[in-house]
């Protein structure tokens, strides 16, 4: 016969259980704790949206000299058109009086190589397809005391300095080349013409190589660019180059037939922080396959379903709030004003949005100035890319209050990509007329 097991509770356990139930029944719910300490009128919060207007416009050239990296390459963006970048840099001697007091008659050039290190870990924007690189000598004297912008193309002399048929390279930023059994830092290596190597060797022992002052009069620098011809969408990209790396230099390989003729010798010319270095950029927005951007630029007054932001002097978005002056504040206070800017749909994984967008207003002289919300630090205003929500949020409460009380002109703001001089990022934003993800200004009010 199957036996049924039963649990019994001792008499002392029954008394304890009854006591606990009584105690729990007399306990005040946590949700009511502290209510007797608050004013009788509870704080009321309401959130409203106010109309927003926005349009896209061509950005102005921006400073790219003296920054942390330089950009090199080109690609065709289906929405933004063609982007093409190149870098300009001086090179400098490591020692003075090169070749002074020695017999230079036996110097024979083997080769000359221009090496430029990749920036790691962020080495490119786009893909790593082959590109055709070109190198030119510049004739323009550059100065560290000057500022160079993205549209400043240097004066050049002569033709392409790359060794014949050696200009097409497939970038490999993750694996360094092995030279004489030594694995080097990942870098782009371009062999240049033997004539250039012989030209340098021919100046050994002369005034041109006594100091960097005289050397920079003799050889003013290099312009490195690409000539990729017609490109398909998503083909190739913009490479991020570290011109401050010790691996970024031009090296002449040579031998001395009069002194140990089998010994390989080198003469290095460095890129470093003492060199003028800057990036040039070209944008052809008309080459885009999607007509959306061309239409937005042609008719800025049309309702905007999409707005566009692009680095390297590409594109900005202007945003205005036409009804701020008429917002009724009677009996309530503005607690927060937040501009919400979504990125609708999907994007190509190698064309990521900028990690940060900045919001500026214009000063009376036309220069960009921070909003008052940024005066306490960049982090206070937000504008950081949220990959989960796929949006940017800007806390512009102080700016909105300043417009409402007349302390600031009601002229709107401009959205600009962060790291604009050292990256190729771009983003398509949901405009105020976007049917699913409209740009909006959320106003949070409190009343008592």
C-alpha angles and dihedrals in degrees: 000000000000113000122218116221117218129189118225127198118219117238093251090052091054091054092049092049092050090051093051093049090051091049092049092049091055094048119112114236114257091233090068096050112122097009091117088060096057127085115267091248109069121222110262121207127192130180122208135172124224127203118278129197125194141172137179123237141173113273123227123250112276137207114273101163122111095012129139098262143009130226130228132177144043141247141170115246112201092218103029102035127225124349119190126177137179136178132233120202142162120224124215137203119248094217137024128243096030111195095001115154097007135105105259097174093101099052112126124182119230098178145313124230131193110209123188119182121228119241110246139243091003099049106154149007109222128002136331100237119144117283132191110238127200132190127201135183114240124220097196118103109234126205132202087217091064130079118230123200134205094263096051105111110186126233111261138201131202127355137296111319095203114113110258113281092359099101101086110089136167106221115236108182095168101056124053121217121253114234119181090344094308121115108223132203112280106275147154108251120196121182110219130204121292088230090066091051091050090048091058093045089050090062095055109125094016132111090260090073100039094096141350089258092063093036093057089053089054097042114018100185149276138285112206117192143144134249104196099156117205112001132193121232113280091015116135123333148205115304120215110224128196104216090172093063118108086234092064105092147106115251129195112205113203147147134223111226090193095054124038093331095196094056116105111227131189137204113198128203111190136213108214145138091290090062126085104246127175143151127238121204138193126195126194104184091173089069093068116117093214111072094210097095095043090052092048092052093045095052113027091169094062118102106271118230089170135023128195136219124183136173129232095052091307114125142341133190121225116209127192135179108212098184102049094103091056098050109125111233097171110134095000141071130223106243099174141001116197127181109210117199118181130198103220124213125348134316135206106275093232092050096065122176119255112277089231137020120203125214116214136173125207123255121217090267092054095253123135114258131182121256114248088252089067097052091088091052139303093266093063095070098044118207092157118145111255105202093188098052090030094224147098121234125199123194101212099160097132092047092051092047089050091054092046094053095041096248092118129040115256094236102121131234139271128232114220131180116251119238086025096161097048105038140053098217123143136176140194111221129201105253127215090267095050106128096216108023109024123181107250144177112224115204118196116200130188128203130184 
